[in-house]
């Protein structure tokens, strides 16, 4: 059987041992800042580029609103100046047999933005709430 690219529509998010169903996860992104340096006596009229610190994008997750479940808002509301609840998140990409084939762990996440669903009287859509979390690191596990 030929190796085919993985499909992205089957995934799972876990936080604190709890599985949460999401419709979308974006922002699994890390990058290296570039440090430019030029020595004053350098004969070359350009800068040397060196790798600097790693930075991580905020992770945005969307899910259908479930009436009695307000864990998103409770997590967001736990924020107090310089003291907030942090959680590690595990995001797993699943194959057609619903087995994890790739996993990422986002470390020490905390909520930076919570958005309840937009409301629209003439829409025929599911109410979707959004949470955006900051992370201190993302590592690929498999």
Buried (B, 14 or more C-beta within 10 A) or exposed (E): EEEEEEEEEBBBBBBEEEEBEBEEBEBBEBEEEEEEEEEEEEEEEEEEEEEEEEEBBBBBBBBEEEEEEBEBBEBBEEBEEEEBBBBBBBBBBBEEEEEBEBBBBBBEBBBBEBBEBEEEEEEEEEBBBBBBBBBEEBEEEE
